[in-house]
Amino acid sequence: MAPDSEVPYGTLDLMVLKTLDGMGPLHGYGIARRIEQVADGALALNQGTIYPALLRLQQKGWVSSEWGTSENNRRARYYAITPAGRRQLAAEAETWARTVSIVSRLLDSES
Amino acid sequence: MTTLRLLVAKFAGLFTSRRADRELVEEMDAHLASLTDDLVASGMSPADARLAARRAFGNTDRIRALYRDQLGLPAADAVMQDLRIAARGALAAPGFSLAASGALGIGLGVATLIFTILYGMNLRPLPFASPEQIVGLRVFDTRGRVLFPSVDLYEVWRNAIEGHATLSASKDASMTLSGGGVAAERYGGSFITANTFGMLGVSPMLGRDFRTDDERPGAAPVVILGHQVWRSRYGSDTQIVGRTVRVGGQAATVVGVMPPGFRFPFQSDVWQPLGHAANSDSATRVQVSVTGRLSAGTSLERAQAIVAAASQGAATDVAPAPRGQWRVTVRQLNDMYFGSSPGIPPAARRGGADRLADSVRQRGQPPGRTGPGARTRDLRAGRARSQPGAARLATARRGSRARRSRLRGRARPCGTGRRLVRPRTSATGLRTLPYWTHFSFDWRVYLFLGVIGTGAVLLASLAPILHVTGSRGRARHPSLVPTSATSSRQRAGNLLLTVQFALTLTMLGAATVLVRSAAALQSADRVVAFDHAWTGRIDLPPGRYPTAGDRERFLDRLRAALRGRREIEASTIASAYPFIGTEDRHVALGSEGAAPSEWPSAAQVGIDPHYFDTLGLPLEQGRNVTSHDAPSATIAIVNRTFVTRIARDAEVLGRTVRLSDPRRPGSPVEALTIVGIAPSIRQGPMSDAQPVVYRPFSSQASGQAILLLRSDGRDDAALSAARDVVAQLDPDLPLFDVVALEDISEFARWTHRIVSTILAAFAAVALLLAAIGLYAVASFSVSKEVRTIGIRRALGATGAHIAAATLGPASRYAALGACVGLGGAVAISSAMGSLLIGTRITDPSVLTAIVGLMGATVLLAMAVPLRRTLRIDPAEALRHD
């Protein structure tokens, strides 16, 4: 298994959006768990940092939130992706894919 | 779009940060609890699970800080935080905060007031297109006095400067409108050259401008009306153009009506071509004021050079003074009126009795207001007209304001001018202002207030920052800070306190003596019975009453007709108002040998029989002027001041008083026999009483008469009757400036009232600021010395000792300032000279009042710091940092 690495700058928002898009409404803990689960230990995520990111996404109108009750009966805030968030996710995913492919090609040609 | 949304959200976040933080903490707690539960479920001990959860979550404080930054605008947040701290600090010392903000408020208020006045006079642009091009030409003699150029000189200038500027000339005059079944009314008017309005770029609202044809000799007389006249006298009649009205008793065709607010050159409401001025003026040469518009590209200096060169070449019979003894200046119009050069605006040199200038209106409101002020005035007049009952009720209260408003309401439609008069020769130096000068707030004044307010706040907040920075520096590098820093600051504070108290006491002294002088004048005027006493003016134009006989015949008919009206209890004619308006004479009793110019001065007033009865003043000795005395009778009544000052209390009845006219040194000396002694009434605004010689009124000298009357209680009816009488005798003649006699007295005290009110206001502000300053210095000394005071207390010092040691220095500086200020007050009050009536700064009562007021202020300012000092508990003080 690869050693833990920091979350690349600017990708946390994308990961949160993708998680909410795929999983439906989730609380902060659920989102953090899901990201860690997908990363399978390859990512060193300070779970708390998810909250400023969620606030940022809410302020931009890409995520909405409402209070509810969690599976173990705790009061929790549930976050859901908005249509604007979906559009943003699509756009960012495309940019990401393009960047990755350019970088990969570059790295391939160098090797 | 997203950026905007983000900004709005962050701004909203500024106000919801507390709730957001609470919710975040709740969310984080739930998060940690869930994570811990899961870790326990996976087999960890609860304690390890809690630790692991915390590790996985990260530093909660840091998360909260990140969240807070994301929530709002960090910079604004910091400002809000500072404001909160400042507010808490202010609330902790409410007295001091109130004092400081009060001082700041007063400072801002005074600065704004001064700016508003300066702005109104000099900075507000003239209400014309390209106002910077409008200039005024003024002629000065070698002593800096204003001379007025003749029309001929104006023409010399106009021809010389052609192509570089357009010049126009005007001459202010009172103009009487009559005819059309409406009683005659007198207005401020101007004779102007036909190009004047065009030069300004203003066109009549109705009809046409003057044409050069209108100026030619023999042209049909024409007139242009001001908007106010058109509205009030002609009911806003749109068919007025082409109609014939009577101006100064002559028929003239109305050719135009000017737009609202336009009253060029000064305060004019009626205009006629300059060519008409010669007909109405007995002067051999018409003197004018010259205004002009510089062409684009012509500088003031260039215009000045052209005009000066043309003046050099002007023939001597055109020049206003011998060659080399006069000069002409070209300045922007507002500079000319309000600049550094002394000068008399045209309004102050109207002909004849109109030398008496200014107005009751001017006292109440800024003159020449064409905006809201004028509207208020009109409304007031209209209200008074339409609600005579209410107005009467108001009058019943004897309120001077109510009386005046009723007066306006009545006076205007009945054909009186609205001006009350005041001698242009008065020593006040106050003059009417051009109609465009008004002191109101507009965006520039608000901008000024904003800028100085911000500046003051920045300065005030900069000082503590520098102080804090300084003390930090000191803490780190004690050797770098000069040890005298604190003491020099303290010295500056003490000096400020001393200066403040000196200025305050000077102002307080000056205000006190002036207020007392104003009161002395008022009580001196009270010898006259003001109830139901009214005054009005009649000017008999020389054109229609050319000889003394004509004038005397008219006045005889007027006297008889007034006597026949029952509403008028008493009436009389005089050459001057009581209280103001004098004709100076050199006087001598018996056959003194000295030259007349060496004789003492006295006022001469021409009176009719019943003058003193009408004023409600019985003679002290001797007899009145009676109807049996011819106007040429060589008798005189002198007043009590004459007896004490000139006769040195000797018997005067039956003696001869000789009078010499100081303006005509060679004229024969008149000899009059004294037949009576009257109580003293002053005849000048600057003294409580002066020697006066009353003699039978003679219309020989001029056609200007003051009518004094006392009604039987029905003031309205009596005034209407008086107007009817005048109108019946001559429909073109207005009875104008109808005002209550009490208003004349009030008017004659105008200078004292205004100057003393302003000084008193400034003194009050200064006193308040001095109190604040003293309070601040004293509080500061107490807070600085808390530990020392505690130690002294613990060592057994008495309260008095401690108070003296702590507050002594501040009091000493205040006392030093007060002593200096007292000297200043003595100096300034001796400089006031004739303004002071019956009082001196060295009067014990004045000194007691000033020192008492100052002492009370000091006690009040020191009370709180003193209380704090005496309440300091030694145990607590020693713990004080």
Interface residues (C-beta under 8 A of the other chain):
Chain A: H27 G28 Y29 A32 N46 Q47 G48 T49 Y51 P52 L55 R56 Q58 Q59 K60 G61 S70 N72 R74 R75 A76 R77
Chain B: T2 R5 L6 A9 K10 G13 A20 E23 L24 E26 E27 M28 A30 H31 A33 S34 L35 D37 A56 F57 G58 N59 T60 R62 I63 L66 Y67 D69 Q70 L71
